[in-house]
Amino acid sequence: MSMTPIIGSSTSSEFLTTLSNDLSWLLENIEDCNVTLQVGREPNVRNFYAHIALLRARSSYFRVALSKEWAKREENGSILFRKPNISPEVFEEILKYIYRGTVDFSEQSPQNLLNFLTAGDELMLDQFCAYIQNFLIEKKGEWLEENLIDVLRITQSCKTLAKCIELIRFFDISSSDYYDYVRPYKDILPLDLKEDIVRCHFKPGSIPKSVVLPPRDQGMNLDSQIIKPIHARIICEWINGKDILGDGKNLQEVQLSRVRDSASAMYGHTSYGPHFGTADLRMYSPFNNRENCSCQQANYRKPITEHVRFSAEEYEVFQITPK
């Protein structure tokens, strides 16, 4: 006997909707329920009524917890199962998902979503957890970053949240904040990432090897064709003596160098372009001529560019004014 799968999104969707509605009816009518789920702690405790077979079919956790080997049954075959470490409000939504196979988190707060994720992870509802994780990443990414400590604390006990660590902008966190708030959770960070963070904090100016997300200050208003918000942020942090942070790719294109002798910092002349140090950076018009632009380290700590001779299509000079 062979079975032919039903193909066609419209028809399949209708069948799934009907199935979901029928199973919802089972949840709402406790007549045939054979397990009482006592959820929560005093004074917030509620009883939920469900079907052993359906719970075991949908959850690997219940498959074991409600098995004959583990669960004590009454004479009529029913089971009283206690789950004090999950709140009734969270479990109610999870039970609806188990029966209906659908879920809507559009009205849920990010904190509630983390609670759902923690409970779903414990109940081994893989598809449920995957959906929440994707929803958090796609819709609540900014909240995850702003509530770093909550995410790290929950990640300690919830393996499902591990991927959310990738969304945290660790390289935007100051050294003091990292030590006070992030370091206590260092055991849950990937080893490579942890080493990368420590290296960048101990060696300011180091380029992160890890994937670095761009900062969220892209709304900066700059009258420039070359300098972007990320570059302005790097320069400001350099001036303030902070760690040089930012997007990894852009950092590789930025050169920041302090002058050794302030008297030789720069020169000005009506015929010159940018002229830093005695030879560190010289530009004479026309700038598209390689013979007119040169760089030889002299008065600055680092070479401004690796090219001894070069040409330039465009350059900008700007002034930073403290507020």
N, C-alpha and C positions, 0 to 999 in steps of 0.2 A: 504494500500500500504506500503510495507516494503522496506527499502533501505539496500543494502549489502555493507559494507565497502570494499574497495580495499586493499588486503593484498599482500605484496611482496615489498621489499625495492626497487628493481630495477625499477619496473613499477611505483610505487608511486613517486619515485624520478624524473622520466621522466615527469610525469604529473605536479609535482610541478615546475619543470624547465620551462615547456611550459607555465604554468600559470604566472610565474614570468616574462617571456619574453613578454607575451601578455599585462600584466599590465604596463610594462616598455614602451611599444609602446604607451599606453594611455598617459603616462607622457610626452613623447616626441612630441606628436601631440596635440596641444592646441585647435583644432577645436571645440571640444565639452566641453571644460572646462567652468565651471560656477562660479568659485571663483578666484579672483586675490588676492594673498598674498603679501602685501608690507612689506618687511622684512628689518630690520636694521635702522640705523640712518644716517643722512647726515654727511659726503658726501658718505658714503657707504650704499646705499639703492638699493635693487633689487626687481623686481616684479617676482613672480612665479605664474604659472597658474595650477590649479588642479580641481578636481571633488569633489563637496560637499559630495556626497554620500560615496565616498571612504574614504575621510578624517574622516567623522563621524563614519564610520564602524571600522576604525583602531585606532582611538584615542578618549579616553573618554573626553579629553579636547575639541577637535573639535566637539564632539557630542553635547556639550552644547553651545560652542562659535558660532557655525554655525547653531544653531537651529532657527526656526522661531521666537521664543520668544526673542532671543538675537541679532541676526544679522539683520541689515537693508538691504533689498533686493532692487535692482533696478527694473525698470519696466519689464525688460526682465528676471527677476528672478536671476540675477547674484549678487554676493556679493564682495565688496571690504573690505578685512580684513587686518588690520595693526598689525604688530608684531615687534615693534622697539627694544625690549630688547634681541633679538637673532640675531647673525650676519648672513649675507647671506651665508657665506661659511659653517657654521654649519647647517643652515636650509636646504641647498641644499642636504647634505648627509642624513639628516633625512627624507626629502621628498622622496629620492630614496628608503630608507628603507620602508617607508609607502607603496610605490607602489610595490616594488619587494619582500619585505619580507626577503631579504638577506642583508648582510653587510660585508665589509672587512676592518678591522682596522690595518692590518699588516704594512701599510706604514704611519700610523698616529702617531704623537708624543703624549706622555703621557699628555701634557698640552691640546692638542686638544681633547683627549679622555675625560678629565674632563669637557671641554666645551660642548661636545656632551652629557655627562651624565647630566649636569645641565639643558640643554635644553630639553632633553628627559624626565627628571623628571617633568619639568613644563608642558610638553605636555602629561603627563601621559601615556607614552609608556613603560609599565612595562617590557615587554619581551626585548625590546631594551636596557633598563637600566640594566637589570639583566645580559645581555650578556657583556655589557661594564664593569660592575663591576667585573665579573669573569675574563675577559680578563686582567684588571688592576691587579688583585690579583695574577693571575697565571703568567703573562708575565712581568708586570711592578712593582712588589712588591718592589724592591730595590729603584726605582725612587720615589715611594710613601713615603718611609721612609726618603729619602734625601730631599724631598720637603714637609716636615711636615706642615709648615705654610700654604702653598697653599691648601693642603688637608683640614685642619681644617677650613680655611676661606670659602671654598666652601661648606663644610659639614653644615655650619650654615644655608644655604638656600636650601640644597639638601639632603633630608632625605635618598636618595638611597645610599649615600656614607658612611652611618653610619657603615656598616660592615668593611669598610676599616680601621676604627680606630683600629681594632684588630691587624692590621699589624704593627702598629707603636710601636717601642721599647721605650716606655716611661721611662723604668727603666734604659736605657742607656743614658738618658739625664741628664746633670748636674743640680744641684739645681738652679744655677744662670740662665741657659738657660731656665729651666722650668718656672721660675718666669717671665722672660722677654718675652718669645715667646709663651709658651703654656698656661699659666694661663689666659691670656685674652680670651681664648676659652673654659674656664672650664665649661661653661653652657652646652656645647654639649657632654661632656664626661659622661659616665655612672657613677652614684653616687659611686658605689662600687669601680670602677677603680680610681676615683678621690681621694677617701679616702685612698686607698692603696698607691697611688703615694705620697701623702702628708705624710703619716706615714713613708714611706721608706726614704723620704728626711729629716724628723725631727729625725728619729731614725736610723742612719747609721748602717748597719748590719742586719736590719730587713729583713725577708724573705717575698717577695711579695706573696700575696694570689692569685693574678690574674695570668692568663696564661702568661708566660714570654718567648718570643722567644729568641733563642740563638743569641749571637752577630755575626756580619759578619766578624770576624777576625780569621776564622777557618784555614787560610793558614799559621799560625805561625809554624815555623820550630822548633820542640822541640825534643831533644834526650832523650826521656823518655818513659817508658812503663806504667807509672802511671799518671803523670801529663799531662793533656790535655790543649789545648789552652784556654778553658774557665777557668780552674783553674789558669793558669798563669796570665790571665787577672785580675782575682779577687785578686790575691796576689799583682800584680803591683799597682792596685788601692788602696789597703789597705796600702801599703808602702807610696804612694803619698798622703795619707790622704783623698782620695776621698771616696764617698759612695761605699760600697761593692755591686756590681751589678753582674748580670749574670743570668744563667738559674736557675729557681726555684728549680728544682729537684737536680741539682748538688750542689746548695748552702746548701741543707740540709745535704749533705755528707761532707762538708768542715768545718773544725774548724780552726779559726784564733784567736789567743790569744796573747795579749801583756804581756811582762814580767814586773813584779813590780820592781825587783832589777836586773839591768843589770849584776852585778857580779855573779848572780846565773842563768844566762840565759841558759848556756849549759856547759856540761863537755865532755872531750874526753879521751879515753883510748884505748889501742890496743885490750883489751878484751871486750870492750863495743860496743854496737850498739848505736843508738840515746839515748842521756841522757840529758833531759831538766829539769832545776830546780833541787832542792834537791830530789824531789820525783814526780814531775809533769808527767814525762815520763821516764821510765827506761826500757832498753832492753838489755838483755844479751844473748849471744849465748849458745845453739841453740834457735832461736827465735820461732820455732814451738812448744815450750814447754810453756804452760800457766803460769807456775811458774816463768818463766824468764822475763816476760813482765808485767809491772804494771803501774798504773796511779793514783796518789793521788795529788789533787790540793794543791800547796804550794807557789810557787813563781810566778805563772802566774795568770792573772786576771780571766780566765775562765778555767774550766777543759778541757784538750786536748782531752780526750775521756771519755765517761761515764762508760767504763768498768774498774774496778779496776784491774782485771787480764785478760790477753788476749794473744793470739798467733798471729804471723804474718808470712805469706807466703813469702812476699817480701816487701822491703822498699827502698826508694831512698833518697839520700842527694844531694842537689843542691845549687849552689851559684848564687845570683842575682847580676850582675855587672852593675852599672849605666853607661849609654853611655856618 
